[in-house]
Amino acid sequence: MRLAHLRSFFAVARHGGFTAGARALHVSQPTVTAQVRALEETYGIELFVRSGRHVTLTAAGEALFGIAERIFEHEEEALALLRNTGELRAGRLRVGAVGPYHVMEMLAAFRARHPAIELAVTLGNSEQVVAALLDRSTDVAVLAQYAHDPRLHFVPFRSHRVVIFVPKRHRFARRRAIRLADLAQEPMIVREPGSTTRKALDDALRRAGVSPPIAMEIGSREAVREAVIRGLGIAAVSEIEFVSDPRLCTVAIQDADVQTHAHVACLVERRDARVVAAFFDVVDALPATTRRAVRRAA
């Protein structure tokens, strides 16, 4: 069945005649007549009882009209969805992030510009966030490291130094900075493998030939912080992620440039998707240390 034939039938039935139906479709009356006749002849049925210029639906015509009405209502809904989504008046953006610090700033700016877009946020470590991006569970990701994956488009956002945080009663609390060698005998509370902060410090320690003992491995920023407060060890944190507390203090690392780097990423093939491109446009307008793309889609 050709949709054009069904459309002509629907117009004739809705407007009460072939001439009126043709006028509604902006086509000639013979075209509409031929299309309705083709529909009837193809299936061997009569859809209208014709009496001069007046037409009445048969029982089959009545049944088909109800179906056609639903079909064209769905067509209108589909067209509205496509128009609204293309113009960002509707839709959904799924965002993966390694933490709330940068992503909430980005989402606030995005919501201000595109209030009709529904936002969904999933938090995890860098490996989890990249995996969700690759399996299309998320549309964009805010990461703390560049994964060097040719399937991904990355744009740098900001960099932040990694600091050590300790309880107020710790011997480092009286110092403004320490050397990596000072950590050699310090029990460390570390995040799980896949944490960017852990990787940044581990890389620096390895280059310096320092191997502090690991007191505990915890997969939660909040739990790491609580463990340090309880005196179970000391830990590293990206400076922007440190939550001030009278029981804690931070100490800089003076002999190594240990940093985490926030990036925004998406699949290369989805770089030009309307809602994804809109998110990158919003991020690009935010203050940052650099705006050079690491990898752009071809």
C-alpha positions, 0 to 999 in steps of 0.5 A: 500500500502506498502512503500517498493513496492512503493520504488521498483516501483520508483527505476525501473522507475527512473533507467529505468529497474528492474535490474538497480532499484534493483542495486540502492536499493541494493536488488535482481532483483527478489525481485524488480520484485515481489514487483512491480508485487504485487503493480500492482496486488493489484490495478489491474493496469499496471504500466510498458509496458515491452519489453524484458529488456526495460520498459516504464511507462504507463499513470498510471505509469507516474502519480504514479511516480510523486506522488512517487517522491514527497513522497520520496523528503519529506522523504529526507527532514524529514530525513535531519530535524531529523539529523540536529535537533539531531545534533543541526544544525537546530531547535528552542529554546523557552525561557521564562524569568522574565527579560533580565539580566541573560537570555541574558548572557545565550542566548549569550553563547548558540548562540556562541555554537549553532549558527544554533538554532533559539531563541525566548524569552518571558518576563513576571513575574514568574507566567506567565513564569511558566504557559508558561512552563507548557502549553508547550509554552516555552521549558526552563525558567529563573526564579527568584524563585523556584516554588516547582512543581514536574512537573518541573526540576530546577537548581539554577543559581545565587542569588542577594540581594534585595535593596531599591532605592529612589530619590536622594532627599529622606532622605534615600539617605544619608544612606548606609543601613536601617532597615525594620522598617524604611519602616513602614511609607514609601509609596511603589511603588510595582510590580504586584502580581507574581513578585519575588522581591515583594514577597521576600520583602513582606515575609521579611516585614511580618516576621518583622511585618512591613506593609508599605503603598502601594502608587502604584502597577505597572506591569513594572520595567521601570514604577516603576523606573519612579514613584520613580524618580517622587517622588511617592514613593520608591521601591525594586529591585534586585541589578542586575536589578538596572539601574544606574541613577543620580536621584536615589540611592540604599540603602541596607537592613541591618537587613534582608537577602532579596534575589532573586534567579535565576533558570533555569527550564524545564518540568521534562519529557523534561529534556533530549530533545536534545535542552533543554539539550544543553541549560542546558549544556551551563548554567552549564558552566557559572560562578555561585554561585552554581551548585547543581540541586534542582530537576533532572529527574528520 
